[in-house]
């Protein structure tokens, strides 16, 4: 590292990945929940050997354990939802706690108190209760879909709800949100334990998810904003976790269709439900149309085949399909040449509202210069005027050389959001779950990135399409009375294609609005709008494979978690500048420059004379620059003009952690953790990257060992010594496939310490505010309604 400084072309597009590949940990992705607790007698003493059984109220699945010598028990790796907890021991009444609510990625606690009596007698707590979290030190909150459904959202993307939480700052759109002032790269968003962000742009767009969690598909959402522990801090300071619904023993579902229209037909008359904008009214442009359909449904329950298989209590499915269809319009404004200017007349304002005209072609003929229009430019300007006459309006501009054209661009979005889930209880000790999301997006044209036709009917345009996949597969295994193992295998891949139409050079060769196989930059010459966007076809994908395993062990009042993970990110980017770009100008030495004087343009300023030069250059097709891009072909290693650039890279990460949640006292929990992460260097998967030595980076100023720009006397660097140029111009070298970009940093130990303490209740007002002094657990005789049988 001391000898070389790596400079990777387009490495910035991958920098966001570096912050998200630290190892995952148990509970970090929010795949499961943990229920811990203790069983005590009437005096508060621990009772060992108590049989504790929990049952998922939705699926009927049960798990069983026995309290240890400290009367403690734990159930890790549980699905979020409502549970019934039963504690029984010979010589005591059986305690039943109904509707214990567990949240994703959160450890919750209950305390069951057993009374002396017969085991056939029961003490039951009825009524749902969301448990107070008294073990984890992290600051988090959980929101279920019922809460979200009661809030007004402008979409069915649950991620939009996060922006309304305290601590979230949204200066612009929701995608630009940040949390607690932290960089966006500090945000980690997971769906069933799988990261679903756009990891190519995570540094600048960390709040944006490629796979969108949909309202009817999500069971709940947990947001952790501070005091993360070692089991949850590997990927970011802010954890946003979503969990998919699962099927239950009952068949349930829903159908919906949300419809939005800006007009309505009533008795043969059209009613405008949305008013037109003031600017459109002023310019005589009709209201941009909007029609929106959000339709779909969900269905879930036991997997059953009559006469062959009954999956109640054993196998379950869940399906959600949603479609977002929106044909709409977007109002755009273009700058076009005034009709007199298109005929060759340069128009300029000499003050006082007086506009003068000089015919450039007549002037050129008188001076022996080119006096005819370039046929390609002449036809293209005529096509622009023809297109502008089909719809919209043309109004005067502040510049007498230009006019303003406003019109509505037709666009269409058609997005699908299917989600599939299957849960299978192999036996009492093993449970398998798989979730698969396959979201498809289509926007034609892509008005978000302004790749629509610049004029009605023009051929140069670009769409945006993508196929977005996220898959989460988990196996939970009970290996003994106090051991539970959870394995996760996840996959995320989201190839996005931008402006795919631009890979075809034919769109620049059409008869109407065509540019003869070039991108003609007229805006650079005269300030008018071009005939279409610049050639910029591209696509990208970051495929993530994730494997993580966690072993939980209950020992006395200690709940240990040990785990490790492996992440692999494979990225590719494609680029192509399909056609070259032409600029128009009068270059130095052009004999036509002599025409542009105040004698020929009375009262014109220097700026106006330059504008006249540029207009003449455009009309007569005087090319000042022809630029294109040659890229190295991945197969041959040779440069190809207007060729396809394909960049492929890989990043691996290994992580390990250990965590102890120690219940020191009923009112005090101590959390101790340690993480160790090893991030393998960035590696190219083909030979299309380049690098440079430290000498090449310093270029002609030369590298001087010991130079420190932060030093108080930076003049020791040749860069700040004029005239001293002992170096050579920088030279880029090929970065060979598989070569590591930097040395491995093995120094990434990260300890964490946290505690939870419930203080005793004081008297007076503070006591009333703090509540009961006993632990904020679920205790049979103080929470809910008690029933004895």
N, C-alpha and C positions, 0 to 999 in steps of 0.2 A: 504493500500500500504506500510505503514511503518512497518507492522508486517510480511508481506510475500513478497517473491520475486518469481514471476511466471517464471517457466521454461517450455516452451511448446515444445514437440518434433516436429521437422520439422517446427517450427514457422517461421524460416527464409524463407520458401517457400511462406509464406503469408505476409511477411513484406512489400512487394511491394504494397499490396492492401491498406495499411494504408495511403499512400500518395495520393491516387486517389479517395477517397470517400468523400471528402469535397463537400458541396452542389453545385449544378449547378445553373447557373443564366441565365437570359435572354440574348440571343445572344452568350452565351459562347460556345454552341455547334454548332453555325453557322447554325441553322435551317432556320433562316429568316434574313431579312434586315429591316432597318428603313430609311425612307425618311422624313426629316424635312425641313422646309423652311419658308420663309416669303414673303409677298406681299407688295410692296411699290409703292408710286406714283412717279411722275417725280422728285420731290424734295427729295425723300428718306423717306418720312413720311409713317408710317404704315397704312395699309388700313384694317379695320375689316370688317367682313361680306362677304368676297369674297368666292365664291364657287370654291373649288379646286377639280378636278377630276383627278385621275391617272388611266391609262389603261395599263395592261400588254400587250406588243406588240405581245407576242407569243400566249397567251391564250385568249386575248380579255376581261379578267376579269377586272372590274372596282371597284374602291373605291372612296367614296366622303366624303368631310368634308367641314367645313366653318372656315375661319380664325377667331381667337379670337380678343379681343380688342387691342392686340399688333400686329395684322396682321400676327400671326404665325400659322402654321399648322404642323401636324405630321401624318405619316402613319407607324405605327409599324407592325411587323409580316408579311412582304411582302416576296414573293419568289424572289430570285436573278434573275436578267435579265434586259431587256431593257423596259423602260416605257415611256409613253407620259403623260405629265403634262399639264393640262388646267386650267387656272385661269380666272374667269369671274365675272363681277359685272356691274349692270346697270349704265350707264354713262361713262363706260370705254371700251376701246378696249379689246377684249379677247386675252390673252397671251397663246401661245401654245409652250411648250418646248418638242421637239422630242428626242427620243432615249436617255433618261436619264438612265444611267447604274448604277444599284445597285449591290453591292457585298455582299456576305454572311457574316453575323456577323459584319457588318460595318454600322455605322450611317452616312448618307450623307446628304448634304444640297443643296438647290437651292433657288435662289432669283428671283422672277418674278416681273418685273416693269410694271405697268399698265399705259397706256397713256389715256388721256381724249379723248372720242369719242363714237361711237355707239357700242353696244355690238356685233353687227353683223360684225364689223371690227376685224381683227385678226392681231397679230404680232407673227410670227412663227420663231422659231429657228430650223434649220435643221442640221443634221449631228450628229453622235454619239459622246458622250463626257463622259469619265469616270470622275466622280466628285472628286474634291479635298476634302478630309475629314477634316472638320474644327470643329468638335464637340468633338469626343472622344479623350482622352489624350493618349491612348495606341499607341505604335509604331507597326504598322502592314503593311503588303503588301498582295495584292490579285493577284493571277495568274489564268487566265482562260485556258481552254484546248487548245485554239488556240495558245497561247503562248507556252504551253508545247509541242504541236505537232511540233513546229518549232525547238525544241532542240533535240539533239541526246540522246536517252535513251537506256539502254541495256535491258529494260524490259517494260512492259505496266503497271507496278505498279507506280501510280503517286507519291507514297511516296518516290520513289527513286529520284524524282526531288527536293525534299526539301533539300537533301544533298548538292545541288549546290548553295544554297542561301548564302548570306553573313552572317557570324556569326555562321555557322554550321561547326563543326570540325569533320572530318572523318579520324581517325588514321588508322583503319582497314577496315572492311566491313561497308556497309551502316547501318547495324543493330547496330553497335557500335558507331554511331554518337552521339554527344552532341551539345548543343546550348549555345553559349556565355559562355562556360566553366561551365555551371550549371550541377548538377547531372542529370542523365537520368531520374530519378524519377520525375523531375520537368517538364517533357514533357507530355502534354495531347493531344491525337489525337482522334478526333471525326469524325464520318460520319453521317451527318444529325442529329447531337446532341447526338449520342450514342457513348460512348467510345468503340474503337475497338482494343485497345492494348492487348498484352498478359500480363494481370495483375498479373499473377503468378510470372513473371520474370521482372517486370517493373523496379526494382531498377538497374538491370544489363543490361536490354534489352529494355529500354523505347522507342527506336526508331522503334521497330518492331510492326507491326500490325497483329493481327490474321485474321481479315477480311481486304482484300487488296482493296483499292480504285483503280478501273481500268480506264484506259485512256478514253475509249468511254462511260463510265458510269458517269463520273464526269463533273459537270457544271463548277466548279471553286474551288480554294483552297485559304484559307486565313491563313496567319501565323502571329501571334502576339508574339513579342519577348521581349517587355519591357513595363513598365509603365501601367500594367494592372489595371483595375478599379474593383470596388466591384462586378460589374455584370459579370466579366470575370475571376476572380482570384481564384475561389474556388478549382480548380483541379490542377493547375500547373502554374508556371511562364511563360511557353511557351505554347501557344495554337495553334495547327495545326488543321484547320477545313476544312472538305471536304463536298461538297453539290452535291447530285445526280441530274442528268438531269431530266427534266420533259417534258411531252408531250405538244404540242401546237395545234393550230387550223389547222396546216398543217401536213400531213403525211411525215415524214422524216426518213431516215435510212441509214445504211451503211453495207457493207460486206467486210471482209478482211481475208487474209491468208498470214501470214508471214512465210516463209520457209527458213530453214537453213540446209545445208548439208556440210560435210567436203570433200565429193567426188562427182564426176559427171561423168556419163557415156556418152562419145561422140564417135560415130562411133565404138562402141565395145571396146573402151579403157577407163580405169578408170583414171580420172584426180584427183589428190590430191589438194584440194583447201586450206587445212590447213597443214602446215608442221609438221612432227613428232618432238618431243623434242630431244635435243642432248643426254640426258641420255638414252632414249629409243633406239635411234640409237646405242649408245655404247653397250647396253646390249642385243641388238637383239630382242627388244619388239616392236610389231607393234603399230602404232598410235592408241590412244584411240578414238573410233568412237563417232560421235556426229550427231544426227538428231533431229531437233527441228521444231515443228509446233505450231504456234500461230494463231488460227482461231476463227472467231466469227462474230457477227453482232449486230446491234442495230436497233430498230424500235419504233417509237412513234407517237402519234397524238391524235385526238379526239376519244372518245369511241362512236361509232355509229352503230346502227342496222338498216339497210334500212327498211323504212316503220314503224318502231317501236320507235326508239329513235335516236335523233341527238344530240351528245354531244358537238358540237362546242360551245365554250364559256362557257362550263359547266363541262364537264367530260373529263379527259385525261388519257392516259396511256403511260408508257415508259418501254421498255424491252431491256436488254443487256445480251447477253450470250457469254462467251468467254471460250475457251479451250486451255490449255497449255499441249502439249504432247511431251515428250522428252525421247526417248530411247538413252542411252549413255553408255559410259564406263569410268571408273576411274582407273588410273594406281596405283597399290599397290606394296609394297615391304615387303617380309616376310623373316625371318631368319629360316633356317632349319639345321638339323644336316648333317654334311658331310657324304657321303656314308660309309667311313671307320669308322666313329664314330657310325653310326647306327649299324654296325657289332660288336660294343663293344670296339673299339679302341679309347682310349683317346689320342688326338693329341695336342701337345704343342710345342711352339717355344722357343728354348733355346738361341736364338740370332744368328745373322749372317745368318738368313734365314734357319737355320737348324731346321727341324721339327722331333720330336721323337714321337713314338707311343707305348703305353702300352695297351695290351688287358685286360680290367678290368675283364672280365669273367674268363679268364685264371688265372689271379692273384688271384681272389676270390677262385677258385677251389684249388689253391695251399695253400690257407690259411684257408680252411675249411669253407668258407662262401658261401652264395647263388651264384651259378654260372650259373643260367639260367635267361633269360629275362622274365619279367612279360608279359603274353600273350596279355593283353589289350594294354599295352604300345607298345609292338612289332608290333601289328597290326595297331595301330594308326600311328606310325612312317612310316610304310609301305604304308598306305593309303595316307599320306602326300606326300611321294615320288611319288606315282602313280599319284596323282592329279597334282603335279608340272610338270609331264611329258606330260600332255595333252595340255598345252598352256603356253605361256610365255617363260622365259629363266632362267637357273640356272647358276650363275657365282661365281667365287671364292670370298671369304670374307677375310678381314684382319686377322680374327681369324681362324687358321687352323682347329678348331673344327666345324666351321660353314660354310655354303654356303648361298648366297643371291638369293632369288627367286623373280622375278618381273613378273607381269602379269596384264592383264586388267580385271576388274570386270564389268560385265553387270549390268546395272541399268535402271530403268524406272520410270519416273514421269508422272502422269496423273492428272491434276488439272482442275476443272471447276469453273467458276465465273459467275453465273447468278444473275442478279439484276432486280427487279420488282418495279415499282412505279405507283400509281394511285392518281390522284388529282380530287376532286369533290367539285364543288362550290354549296353548298346546297341552298343558296340564297345569296342576296347581303351582308348579314351580317355574314355569316358563311362559312368557307372553311375547308375541310378535306383533309389531305394528308397522305399516307402510303407508306413506302419504306421497301422492304424486300430483304436482301442478304442471299443467301444460297450457300456458297463456300465449295467445297469438295476437299481434297488433298489426294494424294496417292503416296508414294515413296517406291518402292520395288526393292532391299533392301534399307535401310536407310544408304546411304553412307555418309550423312552429319555428322551423329553421329558414323560412322564407325562400323555399325552392319551388314555389308555384310558378306557372307561366307569367312572365312579366307583363304580357298583354294578352287579351282574349284570343284563344286559338293558337298561340305560339307554341312551338314544339319543345323548347328546352324547359324541362321541369324535372323534379325529383320527388320520389315517395320515400316513406320510411316504413319498413316492415321488420318484424322480429318474431322469433319463436323462443319463448322463455320457459325453461324447465327447472323445476326444483323437486328433488326426491329425498325423502327422509325415511330411513329404515332402522328400527330399533328392536333389540331383543333384551328383555329383562328376565334375569334368572335368579332364583333364590337358591343359594349354594349351601346353606346351613341355617341354623337358628338365628345367627347374628350376621350373616354375610349375604349381600345382594350385589349382583353384577349387572351393569347396563352397558350394552354395546350399541354404538350408533355408526351407521354408514350413510353418508349423505352425498348428494351430487347437485351441482347447480351449473347450468349452461344457458347462455342467452345470446345467441348470435343475432346481431342487429345490423340490418342493411340500410345504409343511408344513400339516397339518390341513385338507386340501382340503374335507373334509366340512363344515367350518364356514362355507364360503361360502354354504351353503344354510341359510336361517333356519328351515326346516321341522323341523330336528332339535330345536329348542326348543319345538315345538308338538305333540309326540307324546302319545298318550293315556297311555302308561305312562312315568313319569319325566319327563313334559313340564313346562315352566315357563311356559306361556302366552305364548311369544314373548319372554321376557326371560331374562337370566341372574340368578338370584336368589342373592344373596350371603348365605347363611345363616351362613356361618362368621364373618362380621364381627359378627353379632348374638349368636350363642350359642356360638361355638367349635366347632360341629359341621361335618362335611364338607359341601361343596356337592354338588349333584346332577350336576355335571360341570365341566369346565375352562371358564375364561373364554373368550369369543369372540375368537379370535386367528388367523384364517385368514391365511396369508402364503405367499409364494413368492419366489424370487430366482434370479438368474443373473449370472455375469460371463463374458462371451464374450471370449476373447483371440485375436487374430490376430497372428502373428509372422512377419516376413520378415528373414532375416539372410544375409549373404554374406561369405565369407572367402577371401582370396587368399594362398597360401603360396608363398614364393620362397626357394630355396636359393642363397646367394652366398658362396662360400668356406666358412669355418667359421661363417657366420651363417645362421640359419634365421629369416627374417622372416615375420610374419603381419600382414596388414592387413585390416580389415573394418569393416562397418557393419550396423546393424540398425534395424528399425522395429517398434514394438509398439503395438497399439491394444486398449484394454480398454473394452468397452461393457457397462454394468451396468444391470439393472432390478430393482426391488423392488416387490412388490405386498402391500398390507395391507388388511384389512377387519375392523372390529368389527361383525359382522353384526347383533347385537341389543343393545339398551341393558342396562345393569346396574342392579339395584335394591339399595339398602341399607335396612336396617330399624333404627329407633331411635325413641325418644321425644324429640322436639325441644323446645327451650326454649319454655315457655308451654303445653305439652300438659297439659290438666287431669288426665290420668291419672297424672302424676308425683306427685300428692299421695297416691297409695295406697302408695307405696313408702317406708314408715317402719318403724322398729324396733317400733312399736306393732303393726303388722300382721305383721311378720316378727321375732318375738322372738329375740334372740341373734344376729341377722344382722350381718355386718360391712358396711362401706361397699362393698366390692368385691362382696359377695353381693347387696346391694340393687341395684347397677348391673346385675348378671347377671339379676336378676328383671325389671328394666325391659326389658332387651333381649329376654328370652324372651317377655314379654307383647307387645312390639312385633312380634316375628316371628309369633307365633300369631294375632294379630289383623290382620296385614298392614299395620302402620303404616309407611309409606314415608318415610324421611328423606332419601333422595337418589335421583334418577334420572339416570344419566349415560350418555352415548353419544358417538360420535365422528362429526363431520361432516368430510368430506374434499373437496378441490377435484377436480372431475371434469376429467380431462385433455382431454376433447373440448370441453366448454362453458366451462370456466374458472369454473364456479359451484360453491358448496358443496352437497353432497348428504349428508343424514344417513344414516349407516350405508353410505356410498358406498365405492367402491373407490379406494384410493390407489395411484397408479402413479408411481414415481420412476425416471427414466432419466438416465444420465450417461455421460460419455466421458472417457478419459484417454489421451493419446498420448505416446510416448517415442521419441527418436532417439538413437542411440549410435554412436560411432566409436572405433576402437582401433588401436594399432600395437604390435607386440611383436617383440623381437629375442632369440632364444636363441643365445648366442655360445659356442661351444666354444673357450675360450681355450687350454686345454691338455687332454690326455687326462684329467687328474684335476680340471679346473676348468671349470665352466660358469657363465656370467654371463647373467642374464635382466633385460632392461630393457624397460619397457613404459609406455604412456601411454594413458589413456582420456579420452574427452570425451563427456559425456552432457547432453542437453537434454530436460528434462521439460516438456511443454506443460501449461498450467493445467487443473485440473478444470473441466469444462463440463457444464452440464445439457443434456439433450436434450428436455426439455419444461419447462413453466412451473409445476411443482409444488414447487419449492424456494423458500425465502425467505432474505432477508438483512437486515442491520441496519447502520446507520451507527455510527461510533464513539460518537457522542452517545447513540444509542439503547441501546448496550451499557451505558453508564454510568448511564442512567436518570435518576432525579430528583436524584442527587448531582451530575450534570453532569460533562462532560469538561473537564479543565483541562490545557492544553498544557504539556508538560514534566514531567508527573507520572510519577514512577518508583517503582514499588512496591518495587524492590530498594534504593532509596536509604535511607540511614541515618535520614533524617528524612521518613518517609512522610506526616507530617501536612500536607504540601503538597497532598495529594489531598483533594478535597471528600468522598470516600467516608469519610474518617476525621475529618470535622468535623461533629459532630452539629448539626443545625439548619440547616446550609447546604445548601439543595436548589434550586439555580438551574436544574436541568435539567427535562426532561419525561419522563413514563413512556415506556419503550421501545416502539417501533413497528417491526414487521417489514414489509418490503417484498417484493414478488415478485422472485424471481431469474429473470430472463428467459433463455429458451433461448439457448444459445451464448455467454453472457457469461462471460469468464474469471474464475476465482475469485481469482487473484492474478497478479502480474507474473512473466514468465519469468525464471528465474535462468540466466544464460549462463555462470556462473563455476564450472563443474564439471569442472576438469581434475584428473585423478587419476594421478600417476606411481607406478610400482612398480619396486623394485630387489630382486633376490635373486640368490643364487649357490649352487652345489653344489660341494663340495670333498671329494675323497677323499684324506686325508693318507697320507703314507708310513708303512709299517708299522714300528713300533719293535720292539726286541728284548724278550724276556722275556714276562711275563704279558700285558701290554697288547698285544703283538704277536699273541699267540695269540687274544685276544679280538677284535682288529680284523680278522684274516684276512690274505689276500694283499695286498701293497702295490700290485699292478697294478690298473688300472681295473676296477671291478666290472661289466665288460661280458662278453658272450659271446665268448670267444676259443677258436678251434678246438682248440688243442693242450692246453687245461687244463680244459675243461668237456665232460662227456659222454665217450662212447667214440669213439675215432678209428679210422677205417678208410681204408686206402689202396687204390686200384684201379689 
